[in-house]
Amino acid sequence: MPKIAEIEYTPNPNAVKFLLKESVASGFPRNFTSAEIAETDPLAKSLFDVGHVLSVYMQDKWITVTKNDQTTWTDLLPKLAAPIRSFQVSNTQESPAPPRIPSDLYDPNDPILQKVQAILNETILPALASDGGGLEVVGRHEKQILIRYQGACGTCPSSLTGTLAAIENLINQKIDPELKVVTV
C-alpha cells in the first residue's frame, strides 16, 4: 500500500501532487488523460472513479491529479487519498510502458529531436516534475517542435505562456534560433 508522505499544491490551481513513500510508476511517466485510457491501470482507474478527475499523471513516487471546476480540493482530497492508500503495489510486476501516440512527425533518429529531448531531460523536465508535471515531444514539422504537456502542466495557465517561452528560448540558444515550440 502506498503511503502518502505529503500533498503539494502546484502552480496549477486544479492540480495537486501526492508524494508517496513507494514507487507506483517506475522507469517512465504514465499519463492518463481520460477514464477510458485509465481502464488498463487499476490505480488510475480508481482515481477517475472518484469523479471530477480530468487527468492522472504518475512518475516514480508521485501522482498528480487534475480536477475539474465542479468541486473543491477540500471535498476531493480525502476521496482521492483512499484509493491511493489502498492500492497494492507489486514489487515483481512491472507495468508496461504506456503506448506512444502514433505520429508521422516523430522520428526517433531525427538529430534535432534528439538534441531537443536531451536539453529537456537535463533542464526542463526536472523543473516540471517538481511541480507535478511533464511534457512529451510529439514530433517536428520543419522548424516547429511539437510538444504535449502532461500532469499539472496540461491545464496550467503558465505552461502556455512563461514555460513555453522559456523552453523555446533554451532551444533557440542551444540548437537553432529559428526553431519554434508549439503545444498540441
Contacts in CASP RR format, 6 or more apart in sequence:
PFRMAT RR
TARGET T0000
AUTHOR 0000-0000-0000
METHOD contacts of the structure
MODEL  1
MPKIAEIEYTPNPNAVKFLLKESVASGFPRNFTSAEIAETDPLAKSLFDV
GHVLSVYMQDKWITVTKNDQTTWTDLLPKLAAPIRSFQVSNTQESPAPPR
IPSDLYDPNDPILQKVQAILNETILPALASDGGGLEVVGRHEKQILIRYQ
GACGTCPSSLTGTLAAIENLINQKIDPELKVVTV
1 85 0 8 1.000
1 86 0 8 1.000
1 87 0 8 1.000
1 88 0 8 1.000
1 89 0 8 1.000
2 20 0 8 1.000
2 21 0 8 1.000
2 22 0 8 1.000
2 24 0 8 1.000
2 84 0 8 1.000
2 85 0 8 1.000
2 87 0 8 1.000
2 89 0 8 1.000
3 20 0 8 1.000
3 21 0 8 1.000
3 22 0 8 1.000
3 85 0 8 1.000
4 18 0 8 1.000
4 19 0 8 1.000
4 20 0 8 1.000
4 21 0 8 1.000
4 81 0 8 1.000
4 84 0 8 1.000
4 85 0 8 1.000
5 19 0 8 1.000
5 20 0 8 1.000
5 21 0 8 1.000
6 18 0 8 1.000
6 19 0 8 1.000
7 16 0 8 1.000
7 17 0 8 1.000
7 18 0 8 1.000
7 19 0 8 1.000
7 77 0 8 1.000
8 16 0 8 1.000
8 17 0 8 1.000
8 19 0 8 1.000
8 132 0 8 1.000
9 16 0 8 1.000
9 17 0 8 1.000
9 73 0 8 1.000
10 16 0 8 1.000
10 17 0 8 1.000
10 64 0 8 1.000
10 131 0 8 1.000
10 132 0 8 1.000
10 133 0 8 1.000
10 152 0 8 1.000
10 156 0 8 1.000
11 131 0 8 1.000
11 152 0 8 1.000
11 156 0 8 1.000
11 158 0 8 1.000
12 66 0 8 1.000
12 131 0 8 1.000
12 152 0 8 1.000
12 153 0 8 1.000
12 154 0 8 1.000
12 155 0 8 1.000
12 156 0 8 1.000
12 157 0 8 1.000
12 158 0 8 1.000
12 159 0 8 1.000
14 54 0 8 1.000
14 66 0 8 1.000
14 67 0 8 1.000
14 68 0 8 1.000
14 69 0 8 1.000
14 155 0 8 1.000
15 64 0 8 1.000
15 65 0 8 1.000
15 66 0 8 1.000
15 67 0 8 1.000
15 132 0 8 1.000
15 133 0 8 1.000
15 151 0 8 1.000
15 152 0 8 1.000
15 155 0 8 1.000
15 156 0 8 1.000
16 64 0 8 1.000
16 65 0 8 1.000
16 73 0 8 1.000
16 77 0 8 1.000
17 62 0 8 1.000
17 63 0 8 1.000
17 64 0 8 1.000
17 131 0 8 1.000
17 132 0 8 1.000
17 152 0 8 1.000
18 62 0 8 1.000
18 63 0 8 1.000
18 64 0 8 1.000
18 65 0 8 1.000
18 80 0 8 1.000
18 81 0 8 1.000
18 84 0 8 1.000
19 61 0 8 1.000
19 62 0 8 1.000
20 61 0 8 1.000
20 62 0 8 1.000
20 63 0 8 1.000
20 84 0 8 1.000
21 61 0 8 1.000
22 61 0 8 1.000
22 89 0 8 1.000
23 60 0 8 1.000
23 61 0 8 1.000
23 89 0 8 1.000
24 43 0 8 1.000
24 58 0 8 1.000
24 60 0 8 1.000
24 61 0 8 1.000
24 63 0 8 1.000
24 87 0 8 1.000
24 89 0 8 1.000
25 58 0 8 1.000
25 59 0 8 1.000
25 60 0 8 1.000
25 95 0 8 1.000
26 60 0 8 1.000
26 94 0 8 1.000
26 95 0 8 1.000
27 60 0 8 1.000
28 59 0 8 1.000
28 97 0 8 1.000
28 98 0 8 1.000
29 57 0 8 1.000
29 58 0 8 1.000
29 59 0 8 1.000
29 134 0 8 1.000
29 150 0 8 1.000
30 41 0 8 1.000
30 44 0 8 1.000
30 57 0 8 1.000
30 58 0 8 1.000
30 59 0 8 1.000
30 95 0 8 1.000
30 98 0 8 1.000
31 55 0 8 1.000
31 56 0 8 1.000
31 57 0 8 1.000
31 98 0 8 1.000
31 136 0 8 1.000
31 150 0 8 1.000
31 151 0 8 1.000
32 38 0 8 1.000
32 41 0 8 1.000
32 44 0 8 1.000
32 48 0 8 1.000
32 55 0 8 1.000
32 56 0 8 1.000
32 57 0 8 1.000
33 54 0 8 1.000
33 55 0 8 1.000
34 48 0 8 1.000
34 55 0 8 1.000
35 45 0 8 1.000
35 48 0 8 1.000
35 49 0 8 1.000
35 53 0 8 1.000
37 44 0 8 1.000
38 44 0 8 1.000
38 45 0 8 1.000
38 47 0 8 1.000
38 48 0 8 1.000
38 56 0 8 1.000
39 45 0 8 1.000
41 95 0 8 1.000
42 87 0 8 1.000
43 56 0 8 1.000
43 58 0 8 1.000
43 63 0 8 1.000
43 83 0 8 1.000
43 84 0 8 1.000
43 87 0 8 1.000
44 56 0 8 1.000
44 58 0 8 1.000
46 83 0 8 1.000
46 87 0 8 1.000
47 53 0 8 1.000
47 56 0 8 1.000
47 63 0 8 1.000
47 65 0 8 1.000
47 80 0 8 1.000
47 83 0 8 1.000
47 84 0 8 1.000
48 56 0 8 1.000
49 83 0 8 1.000
50 76 0 8 1.000
50 79 0 8 1.000
50 80 0 8 1.000
50 83 0 8 1.000
51 79 0 8 1.000
52 67 0 8 1.000
52 68 0 8 1.000
52 70 0 8 1.000
52 71 0 8 1.000
52 76 0 8 1.000
53 65 0 8 1.000
53 66 0 8 1.000
53 67 0 8 1.000
53 68 0 8 1.000
53 80 0 8 1.000
54 66 0 8 1.000
54 67 0 8 1.000
54 68 0 8 1.000
54 155 0 8 1.000
55 64 0 8 1.000
55 65 0 8 1.000
55 66 0 8 1.000
55 150 0 8 1.000
55 151 0 8 1.000
55 154 0 8 1.000
55 155 0 8 1.000
56 63 0 8 1.000
56 64 0 8 1.000
56 65 0 8 1.000
56 66 0 8 1.000
57 63 0 8 1.000
57 64 0 8 1.000
57 65 0 8 1.000
57 66 0 8 1.000
57 132 0 8 1.000
57 133 0 8 1.000
57 134 0 8 1.000
57 150 0 8 1.000
57 151 0 8 1.000
57 152 0 8 1.000
58 64 0 8 1.000
59 129 0 8 1.000
59 132 0 8 1.000
59 133 0 8 1.000
62 129 0 8 1.000
62 132 0 8 1.000
63 84 0 8 1.000
64 132 0 8 1.000
64 133 0 8 1.000
64 151 0 8 1.000
64 152 0 8 1.000
65 80 0 8 1.000
66 151 0 8 1.000
66 152 0 8 1.000
66 154 0 8 1.000
66 155 0 8 1.000
67 73 0 8 1.000
67 76 0 8 1.000
100 106 0 8 1.000
101 138 0 8 1.000
103 138 0 8 1.000
103 139 0 8 1.000
105 138 0 8 1.000
105 139 0 8 1.000
105 140 0 8 1.000
105 141 0 8 1.000
105 146 0 8 1.000
106 113 0 8 1.000
106 137 0 8 1.000
106 138 0 8 1.000
106 139 0 8 1.000
106 140 0 8 1.000
107 113 0 8 1.000
107 139 0 8 1.000
107 140 0 8 1.000
108 114 0 8 1.000
110 139 0 8 1.000
110 140 0 8 1.000
112 140 0 8 1.000
112 145 0 8 1.000
112 175 0 8 1.000
112 176 0 8 1.000
112 179 0 8 1.000
113 137 0 8 1.000
113 139 0 8 1.000
113 140 0 8 1.000
113 145 0 8 1.000
115 174 0 8 1.000
115 175 0 8 1.000
116 137 0 8 1.000
116 140 0 8 1.000
116 145 0 8 1.000
116 171 0 8 1.000
116 175 0 8 1.000
117 137 0 8 1.000
119 170 0 8 1.000
119 171 0 8 1.000
119 174 0 8 1.000
119 175 0 8 1.000
120 135 0 8 1.000
120 137 0 8 1.000
120 167 0 8 1.000
123 170 0 8 1.000
124 135 0 8 1.000
124 166 0 8 1.000
124 167 0 8 1.000
124 170 0 8 1.000
125 134 0 8 1.000
125 135 0 8 1.000
128 134 0 8 1.000
128 135 0 8 1.000
128 153 0 8 1.000
128 163 0 8 1.000
131 152 0 8 1.000
131 153 0 8 1.000
132 151 0 8 1.000
132 152 0 8 1.000
132 153 0 8 1.000
133 149 0 8 1.000
133 150 0 8 1.000
133 151 0 8 1.000
133 152 0 8 1.000
133 153 0 8 1.000
133 154 0 8 1.000
134 149 0 8 1.000
134 150 0 8 1.000
134 151 0 8 1.000
134 153 0 8 1.000
135 147 0 8 1.000
135 148 0 8 1.000
135 149 0 8 1.000
135 150 0 8 1.000
135 153 0 8 1.000
136 147 0 8 1.000
136 148 0 8 1.000
136 150 0 8 1.000
137 145 0 8 1.000
137 146 0 8 1.000
137 147 0 8 1.000
138 146 0 8 1.000
138 147 0 8 1.000
138 148 0 8 1.000
138 184 0 8 1.000
139 145 0 8 1.000
139 146 0 8 1.000
140 146 0 8 1.000
143 176 0 8 1.000
143 178 0 8 1.000
143 179 0 8 1.000
143 180 0 8 1.000
144 179 0 8 1.000
144 180 0 8 1.000
144 181 0 8 1.000
144 182 0 8 1.000
145 171 0 8 1.000
145 179 0 8 1.000
145 180 0 8 1.000
145 181 0 8 1.000
145 182 0 8 1.000
146 182 0 8 1.000
146 183 0 8 1.000
146 184 0 8 1.000
147 167 0 8 1.000
147 181 0 8 1.000
147 182 0 8 1.000
147 183 0 8 1.000
147 184 0 8 1.000
148 183 0 8 1.000
148 184 0 8 1.000
149 156 0 8 1.000
149 159 0 8 1.000
149 183 0 8 1.000
153 159 0 8 1.000
153 163 0 8 1.000
156 163 0 8 1.000
159 183 0 8 1.000
160 183 0 8 1.000
164 181 0 8 1.000
164 183 0 8 1.000
167 181 0 8 1.000
168 179 0 8 1.000
168 180 0 8 1.000
168 181 0 8 1.000
171 179 0 8 1.000
171 181 0 8 1.000
172 178 0 8 1.000
172 179 0 8 1.000
END
